[in-house]
């Protein structure tokens, strides 16, 4: 009996080792009491808590980043509206009737059989403008080129020069920058022959702006300082000189040469004030504000934007207001005023929606 009791005690010692492995091997469903594991009681840790001000700041930053992407679509809208405004000066058929485009094409066929040069010119220009307003730049360029060929056959340089201005604008709007430059260079020769020096200077300036878009800044600077500006000055064209200052300011901004950009923006503003040219006053103030903000003078930038905002509001320049509000939102962010930044972003979207809804042209 004693021997059995000793054997039981020995066996119990074997099965109750520190590891509990022997007992576990026999009874896999049991839990080893000797395995020491920390036990967490209560809910999971929530991590770092953010206060409402930090959350609001993050929300405004996210809204601003979204708006910054939206600005690109607004620039496309502005480009198209600029083209629409420019082409509105082209002589076209005022009454198209219910058939519209079809009526124009029927009339075009009729004028071809009659060899009616003035009529053919008018119809081709009308169709070109019609397609441009629809956003079909390929067809628009096709009809402008048809009109151009007719004018060249008749050696009508005045008509050719006028068509070229439209054609170059369409090429620019469609992103065909090299074609637009080629047309403007061609037009400089024509306008020189028919003695239109102000138009020649303006074409030089347009080439410079296109060169800036391509990043060819040395050539852009040459066309402004050596070609356009001297000719405008010789002709006493103050608006042309002001436009040169504005183009130079933009060109230097694109190169981050902010001190030079600021100087030319100031010159543009001075001339705009002298000429009481409201659009130029607003754009030069916006340019100055942007440059000052980039240089870190955000309080001064905000002052310029507010002055531009007042001018735009008083004179109902809606497109400027949309851009101003978006830029003001960024300046408020830099100043740490996120409540004002959020309000500016709200106003940007509201003004943009109103502008789009009121626009007579819906291609953007």
Kinemage of the C-alpha trace (Angstrom):
@kinemage 1
@onewidth
@group {chain A} dominant
@subgroup {mainchain}
@vectorlist {calphas} color= white
{ca unk a 1} P 0.000 0.000 0.000
{ca unk a 2} L 2.843 2.411 0.837
{ca unk a 3} L 4.604 1.506 -2.377
{ca unk a 4} L 1.459 2.386 -4.415
{ca unk a 5} L 1.134 5.722 -2.629
{ca unk a 6} L 4.763 6.620 -3.395
{ca unk a 7} L 4.290 5.733 -7.076
{ca unk a 8} L 1.185 7.969 -7.287
{ca unk a 9} L 3.050 10.902 -5.746
{ca unk a 10} L 5.985 10.439 -8.165
{ca unk a 11} L 3.674 10.320 -11.133
{ca unk a 12} L 1.894 13.447 -9.916
{ca unk a 13} L 5.258 15.207 -9.761
{ca unk a 14} L 6.043 14.255 -13.335
{ca unk a 15} L 2.719 15.552 -14.681
{ca unk a 16} L 2.934 18.794 -12.718
{ca unk a 17} L 6.237 20.054 -14.105
{ca unk a 18} L 6.842 23.815 -14.689
{ca unk a 19} L 6.255 23.509 -18.362
{ca unk a 20} L 3.107 21.487 -17.982
{ca unk a 21} L 4.103 19.785 -21.251
{ca unk a 22} L 3.549 16.242 -20.123
{ca unk a 23} L 0.108 16.964 -18.770
{ca unk a 24} L -0.775 18.955 -21.824
{ca unk a 25} L 0.334 16.143 -24.076
{ca unk a 26} L -2.075 13.789 -22.307
{ca unk a 27} L -4.853 16.385 -22.026
{ca unk a 28} L -4.499 18.863 -24.895
{ca unk a 29} L -7.718 20.689 -23.879
{ca unk a 30} L -6.279 21.728 -20.561
{ca unk a 31} L -4.478 25.037 -19.922
{ca unk a 32} L -1.059 25.219 -18.366
{ca unk a 33} L -1.332 27.336 -15.242
{ca unk a 34} L 2.400 27.999 -15.156
{ca unk a 35} L 2.529 29.933 -18.493
{ca unk a 36} L 2.679 33.582 -17.415
{ca unk a 37} L 1.012 35.910 -19.989
{ca unk a 38} L -0.102 39.491 -19.315
{ca unk a 39} L -3.834 39.942 -19.513
{ca unk a 40} L -5.307 43.306 -20.642
{ca unk a 41} L -8.596 44.212 -19.140
{ca unk a 42} L -10.868 46.919 -20.643
{ca unk a 43} L -11.272 48.513 -24.121
{ca unk a 44} L -8.520 48.908 -26.744
{ca unk a 45} L -6.314 52.028 -26.547
{ca unk a 46} L -7.792 54.906 -28.558
{ca unk a 47} L -4.456 56.417 -29.590
{ca unk a 48} L -3.748 60.147 -29.717
{ca unk a 49} L -6.942 62.163 -29.476
{ca unk a 50} L -7.311 65.255 -31.719
{ca unk a 51} L -9.162 68.308 -30.585
{ca unk a 52} L -11.843 69.914 -32.773
{ca unk a 53} L -9.564 72.769 -33.918
{ca unk a 54} L -6.992 70.343 -35.350
{ca unk a 55} L -9.718 68.323 -37.080
{ca unk a 56} L -11.193 71.507 -38.599
{ca unk a 57} L -7.736 72.550 -39.839
{ca unk a 58} L -7.282 69.159 -41.509
{ca unk a 59} L -10.695 69.463 -43.162
{ca unk a 60} L -9.922 72.936 -44.529
{ca unk a 61} L -6.542 71.724 -45.855
{ca unk a 62} L -8.300 68.848 -47.633
{ca unk a 63} L -10.878 71.247 -49.110
{ca unk a 64} L -8.145 73.580 -50.298
{ca unk a 65} L -6.248 70.742 -52.013
{ca unk a 66} L -9.451 69.720 -53.773
{ca unk a 67} L -10.117 73.315 -54.820
{ca unk a 68} L -6.560 73.674 -56.157
{ca unk a 69} L -7.282 70.828 -58.603
{ca unk a 70} L -10.613 72.394 -59.512
{ca unk a 71} L -8.832 75.645 -60.421
{ca unk a 72} L -7.386 73.903 -63.494
{ca unk a 73} L -10.873 73.306 -64.902
{ca unk a 74} L -11.711 76.936 -64.184
{ca unk a 75} L -8.647 78.039 -66.169
{ca unk a 76} L -9.940 76.012 -69.112
{ca unk a 77} L -13.268 77.795 -68.745
{ca unk a 78} L -11.506 81.183 -68.757
{ca unk a 79} L -9.524 80.228 -71.853
{ca unk a 80} L -12.670 79.234 -73.691
{ca unk a 81} L -14.547 82.360 -72.624
{ca unk a 82} L -11.632 84.454 -73.863
{ca unk a 83} L -11.838 82.742 -77.259
{ca unk a 84} L -15.615 83.148 -77.351
{ca unk a 85} L -15.292 86.860 -76.611
{ca unk a 86} L -12.562 87.291 -79.229
{ca unk a 87} L -14.542 85.506 -81.967
{ca unk a 88} L -17.661 87.527 -81.194
{ca unk a 89} L -16.110 90.394 -83.192
{ca unk a 90} L -15.979 88.237 -86.346
{ca unk a 91} L -18.579 89.098 -88.941
{ca unk a 92} L -21.042 86.198 -89.227
{ca unk a 93} L -24.602 85.517 -90.352
{ca unk a 94} L -26.807 87.027 -87.676
{ca unk a 95} L -29.928 84.992 -88.512
{ca unk a 96} L -29.514 81.277 -89.060
{ca unk a 97} L -33.167 80.263 -88.852
{ca unk a 98} L -34.344 76.936 -87.438
{ca unk a 99} L -31.903 74.954 -89.535
{ca unk a 100} L -28.838 76.724 -88.155
{ca unk a 101} L -25.792 74.737 -89.223
{ca unk a 102} L -27.623 72.962 -92.062
{ca unk a 103} L -28.800 76.272 -93.502
{ca unk a 104} L -25.248 77.596 -93.470
{ca unk a 105} L -23.951 74.536 -95.320
{ca unk a 106} L -26.705 74.781 -97.946
{ca unk a 107} L -25.910 78.448 -98.446
{ca unk a 108} L -22.213 77.586 -98.706
{ca unk a 109} L -22.932 75.118 -101.529
{ca unk a 110} L -25.043 77.731 -103.319
{ca unk a 111} L -22.331 80.405 -103.052
{ca unk a 112} L -19.760 77.956 -104.420
{ca unk a 113} L -21.775 77.504 -107.597
{ca unk a 114} L -22.084 81.282 -107.905
{ca unk a 115} L -18.414 81.876 -107.023
{ca unk a 116} L -19.625 84.466 -104.527
{ca unk a 117} L -16.407 85.449 -102.754
{ca unk a 118} L -17.870 87.756 -100.040
{ca unk a 119} L -20.621 85.215 -99.370
{ca unk a 120} L -18.212 82.259 -99.200
{ca unk a 121} L -15.967 84.180 -96.814
{ca unk a 122} L -18.895 85.042 -94.568
{ca unk a 123} L -20.296 81.490 -94.509
{ca unk a 124} L -16.915 79.860 -93.816
{ca unk a 125} L -16.259 82.310 -90.986
{ca unk a 126} L -19.762 81.731 -89.610
{ca unk a 127} L -19.296 77.943 -89.575
{ca unk a 128} L -15.842 78.309 -88.034
{ca unk a 129} L -17.204 80.464 -85.199
{ca unk a 130} L -20.183 78.123 -84.752
{ca unk a 131} L -17.936 75.075 -84.291
{ca unk a 132} L -15.516 76.961 -82.028
{ca unk a 133} L -18.408 77.892 -79.742
{ca unk a 134} L -19.332 74.199 -79.605
{ca unk a 135} L -15.788 73.331 -78.631
{ca unk a 136} L -15.077 71.508 -81.898
{ca unk a 137} L -11.761 73.230 -82.603
{ca unk a 138} L -10.756 70.853 -85.392
{ca unk a 139} L -13.776 71.731 -87.553
{ca unk a 140} L -13.460 75.391 -86.604
{ca unk a 141} L -9.853 75.467 -87.843
{ca unk a 142} L -10.917 73.639 -91.014
{ca unk a 143} L -13.453 76.337 -91.973
{ca unk a 144} L -11.119 79.192 -90.999
{ca unk a 145} L -8.449 77.632 -93.237
{ca unk a 146} L -10.981 77.357 -96.073
{ca unk a 147} L -11.772 81.051 -95.666
{ca unk a 148} L -8.069 81.848 -95.570
{ca unk a 149} L -7.415 80.021 -98.856
{ca unk a 150} L -10.210 82.003 -100.510
{ca unk a 151} L -8.774 85.315 -99.297
{ca unk a 152} L -5.293 84.347 -100.466
{ca unk a 153} L -6.622 83.454 -103.930
{ca unk a 154} L -8.178 86.915 -104.130
{ca unk a 155} L -5.004 88.465 -102.653
{ca unk a 156} L -7.157 90.047 -99.980
{ca unk a 157} L -4.453 90.656 -97.349
{ca unk a 158} L -6.759 92.470 -94.955
{ca unk a 159} L -9.160 89.513 -94.871
{ca unk a 160} L -6.280 87.033 -94.576
{ca unk a 161} L -4.845 88.918 -91.595
{ca unk a 162} L -8.221 88.971 -89.861
{ca unk a 163} L -8.800 85.244 -90.446
{ca unk a 164} L -5.288 84.466 -89.223
{ca unk a 165} L -5.987 86.163 -85.880
{ca unk a 166} L -9.017 83.914 -85.404
{ca unk a 167} L -7.188 80.812 -86.586
{ca unk a 168} L -4.266 81.401 -84.209
{ca unk a 169} L -6.685 81.890 -81.301
{ca unk a 170} L -8.382 78.568 -82.101
{ca unk a 171} L -5.033 76.771 -82.312
{ca unk a 172} L -4.022 78.233 -78.952
{ca unk a 173} L -7.304 77.181 -77.307
{ca unk a 174} L -6.862 73.635 -78.655
{ca unk a 175} L -3.298 73.435 -77.295
{ca unk a 176} L -1.592 73.557 -80.706
{ca unk a 177} L 0.905 76.172 -79.585
{ca unk a 178} L 3.439 75.779 -82.411
{ca unk a 179} L 0.727 76.183 -85.054
{ca unk a 180} L -0.523 79.318 -83.309
{ca unk a 181} L 3.011 80.774 -83.233
{ca unk a 182} L 3.454 80.014 -86.944
{ca unk a 183} L 0.209 81.843 -87.809
{ca unk a 184} L 1.155 84.892 -85.725
{ca unk a 185} L 4.586 85.026 -87.404
{ca unk a 186} L 2.868 84.846 -90.791
{ca unk a 187} L 0.527 87.634 -89.746
{ca unk a 188} L 3.374 89.895 -88.644
{ca unk a 189} L 4.591 89.914 -92.266
{ca unk a 190} L 1.102 90.635 -93.635
{ca unk a 191} L 0.337 93.406 -91.132
{ca unk a 192} L 3.729 94.963 -91.811
{ca unk a 193} L 2.855 95.155 -95.524
{ca unk a 194} L -0.591 96.680 -94.923
{ca unk a 195} L 0.972 99.037 -92.359
{ca unk a 196} L -0.679 98.041 -89.088
{ca unk a 197} L 2.209 98.495 -86.618
{ca unk a 198} L 0.064 98.219 -83.486
{ca unk a 199} L -1.282 94.855 -84.655
{ca unk a 200} L 2.283 93.768 -85.458
{ca unk a 201} L 3.389 94.689 -81.926
{ca unk a 202} L 0.398 92.865 -80.462
{ca unk a 203} L 1.259 89.740 -82.461
{ca unk a 204} L 4.827 89.884 -81.136
{ca unk a 205} L 3.386 90.008 -77.616
{ca unk a 206} L 1.088 87.059 -78.322
{ca unk a 207} L 4.060 85.032 -79.572
{ca unk a 208} L 5.940 85.933 -76.384
{ca unk a 209} L 3.047 84.687 -74.230
{ca unk a 210} L 2.984 81.412 -76.174
{ca unk a 211} L 6.746 81.054 -75.789
{ca unk a 212} L 6.277 81.454 -72.016
{ca unk a 213} L 3.689 78.666 -72.041
{ca unk a 214} L 6.278 76.451 -73.746
{ca unk a 215} L 8.925 77.443 -71.187
{ca unk a 216} L 11.039 79.205 -73.809
{ca unk a 217} L 11.601 82.221 -71.572
{ca unk a 218} L 14.672 83.684 -73.281
{ca unk a 219} L 12.780 83.920 -76.575
{ca unk a 220} L 9.696 85.260 -74.802
{ca unk a 221} L 11.758 88.014 -73.193
{ca unk a 222} L 13.298 88.867 -76.562
{ca unk a 223} L 9.905 89.207 -78.276
{ca unk a 224} L 8.635 91.527 -75.537
{ca unk a 225} L 11.662 93.728 -74.852
{ca unk a 226} L 13.144 93.859 -78.359
{ca unk a 227} L 10.063 93.611 -80.554
{ca unk a 228} L 6.716 94.450 -78.978
{ca unk a 229} L 7.611 97.082 -76.383
{ca unk a 230} L 9.756 99.348 -78.653
{ca unk a 231} L 7.050 99.293 -81.322
{ca unk a 232} L 4.280 100.105 -78.837
{ca unk a 233} L 6.390 102.943 -77.423
{ca unk a 234} L 7.098 104.316 -80.897
{ca unk a 235} L 3.375 104.318 -81.661
{ca unk a 236} L 2.518 105.932 -78.316
{ca unk a 237} L 0.389 102.893 -77.412
{ca unk a 238} L 0.137 103.003 -73.608
{ca unk a 239} L -2.219 100.027 -73.370
{ca unk a 240} L 0.271 97.968 -75.387
{ca unk a 241} L 3.119 98.982 -73.079
{ca unk a 242} L 1.003 98.112 -70.033
{ca unk a 243} L 0.290 94.686 -71.543
{ca unk a 244} L 4.024 94.185 -72.036
{ca unk a 245} L 4.618 94.854 -68.329
{ca unk a 246} L 1.891 92.359 -67.450
{ca unk a 247} L 3.366 89.704 -69.750
{ca unk a 248} L 6.852 90.243 -68.318
{ca unk a 249} L 5.497 89.922 -64.768
{ca unk a 250} L 3.850 86.609 -65.611
{ca unk a 251} L 6.919 85.333 -67.430
{ca unk a 252} L 9.173 86.069 -64.438
{ca unk a 253} L 6.630 84.536 -62.051
{ca unk a 254} L 6.732 81.307 -64.047
{ca unk a 255} L 10.500 81.292 -63.551
{ca unk a 256} L 10.181 82.097 -59.807
{ca unk a 257} L 12.089 85.336 -60.408
{ca unk a 258} L 9.782 87.060 -57.966
{ca unk a 259} L 11.636 90.351 -57.438
{ca unk a 260} L 11.551 91.082 -61.175
{ca unk a 261} L 7.968 89.877 -61.414
{ca unk a 262} L 6.967 92.231 -58.606
{ca unk a 263} L 8.659 95.228 -60.257
{ca unk a 264} L 6.842 94.707 -63.559
{ca unk a 265} L 3.521 94.106 -61.775
{ca unk a 266} L 3.969 97.482 -60.052
{ca unk a 267} L 4.650 99.139 -63.437
{ca unk a 268} L 1.547 97.497 -64.874
{ca unk a 269} L -0.535 98.733 -61.923
{ca unk a 270} L 0.786 102.293 -62.286
{ca unk a 271} L -0.161 102.407 -65.974
{ca unk a 272} L -3.537 100.745 -65.328
{ca unk a 273} L -4.320 103.448 -62.765
{ca unk a 274} L -3.301 106.215 -65.185
{ca unk a 275} L -5.477 104.747 -67.916
{ca unk a 276} L -8.294 103.916 -65.494
{ca unk a 277} L -8.305 100.428 -67.028
{ca unk a 278} L -10.334 98.418 -64.505
{ca unk a 279} L -9.566 94.879 -65.771
{ca unk a 280} L -5.835 95.707 -65.817
{ca unk a 281} L -6.052 97.240 -62.331
{ca unk a 282} L -7.634 94.075 -60.975
{ca unk a 283} L -5.235 91.684 -62.722
{ca unk a 284} L -2.164 93.672 -61.658
{ca unk a 285} L -3.381 93.719 -58.038
{ca unk a 286} L -3.928 89.963 -58.192
{ca unk a 287} L -0.450 89.499 -59.616
{ca unk a 288} L 1.097 91.657 -56.870
{ca unk a 289} L -0.844 89.787 -54.184
{ca unk a 290} L 0.268 86.400 -55.494
{ca unk a 291} L 3.932 87.476 -55.605
{ca unk a 292} L 3.823 89.015 -52.116
{ca unk a 293} L 2.307 85.825 -50.726
{ca unk a 294} L 5.040 83.760 -52.372
{ca unk a 295} L 7.622 86.075 -50.802
{ca unk a 296} L 6.030 85.570 -47.361
{ca unk a 297} L 4.303 88.976 -47.048
{ca unk a 298} L 0.826 87.514 -46.569
{ca unk a 299} L -0.683 90.508 -44.765
{ca unk a 300} L 0.263 92.744 -47.702
{ca unk a 301} L -1.014 90.119 -50.147
{ca unk a 302} L -4.368 90.046 -48.374
{ca unk a 303} L -4.640 93.845 -48.611
{ca unk a 304} L -4.078 93.701 -52.384
{ca unk a 305} L -6.586 90.877 -52.806
{ca unk a 306} L -9.219 92.833 -50.850
{ca unk a 307} L -8.668 95.881 -53.052
{ca unk a 308} L -8.980 93.711 -56.161
{ca unk a 309} L -12.098 92.085 -54.685
{ca unk a 310} L -13.756 95.477 -54.157
{ca unk a 311} L -13.020 96.596 -57.716
{ca unk a 312} L -14.318 93.308 -59.126
{ca unk a 313} L -17.461 93.421 -56.982
{ca unk a 314} L -18.253 97.065 -57.731
{ca unk a 315} L -17.877 96.479 -61.469
{ca unk a 316} L -19.427 93.010 -61.653
{ca unk a 317} L -16.304 91.187 -62.899
{ca unk a 318} L -17.467 87.727 -61.825
{ca unk a 319} L -14.579 85.746 -63.311
{ca unk a 320} L -12.040 87.784 -61.373
{ca unk a 321} L -14.024 87.301 -58.153
{ca unk a 322} L -13.909 83.506 -58.443
{ca unk a 323} L -10.133 83.524 -58.803
{ca unk a 324} L -9.669 86.145 -56.060
{ca unk a 325} L -11.703 84.167 -53.525
{ca unk a 326} L -9.735 80.993 -54.216
{ca unk a 327} L -6.422 82.798 -53.778
{ca unk a 328} L -7.593 84.573 -50.626
{ca unk a 329} L -8.421 81.200 -49.099
{ca unk a 330} L -4.800 80.166 -49.530
{ca unk a 331} L -3.492 83.372 -47.953
{ca unk a 332} L -5.789 82.943 -44.941
{ca unk a 333} L -4.428 79.392 -44.521
{ca unk a 334} L -0.880 80.721 -44.532
{ca unk a 335} L -1.879 83.261 -41.881
{ca unk a 336} L -3.428 80.509 -39.750
{ca unk a 337} L -6.976 81.887 -40.064
{ca unk a 338} L -8.697 78.648 -41.030
{ca unk a 339} L -12.198 79.945 -40.352
{ca unk a 340} L -11.733 82.750 -42.921
{ca unk a 341} L -10.027 80.294 -45.300
{ca unk a 342} L -13.025 77.962 -45.123
{ca unk a 343} L -15.407 80.862 -45.811
{ca unk a 344} L -13.338 81.930 -48.841
{ca unk a 345} L -13.452 78.388 -50.239
{ca unk a 346} L -17.242 78.338 -49.799
{ca unk a 347} L -17.512 81.647 -51.649
{ca unk a 348} L -15.219 80.362 -54.425
{ca unk a 349} L -17.521 77.409 -55.163
{ca unk a 350} L -20.690 79.500 -54.902
{ca unk a 351} L -19.384 82.206 -57.247
{ca unk a 352} L -18.084 79.621 -59.705
{ca unk a 353} L -21.430 77.792 -59.799
{ca unk a 354} L -23.308 81.053 -60.367
{ca unk a 355} L -20.891 82.009 -63.135
{ca unk a 356} L -21.268 78.662 -64.900
{ca unk a 357} L -25.054 78.736 -64.623
{ca unk a 358} L -25.252 82.238 -66.077
{ca unk a 359} L -22.826 81.576 -68.923
{ca unk a 360} L -24.299 81.532 -72.414
{ca unk a 361} L -21.593 79.116 -73.557
{ca unk a 362} L -21.482 75.725 -71.846
{ca unk a 363} L -18.316 74.193 -73.282
{ca unk a 364} L -15.701 74.039 -70.513
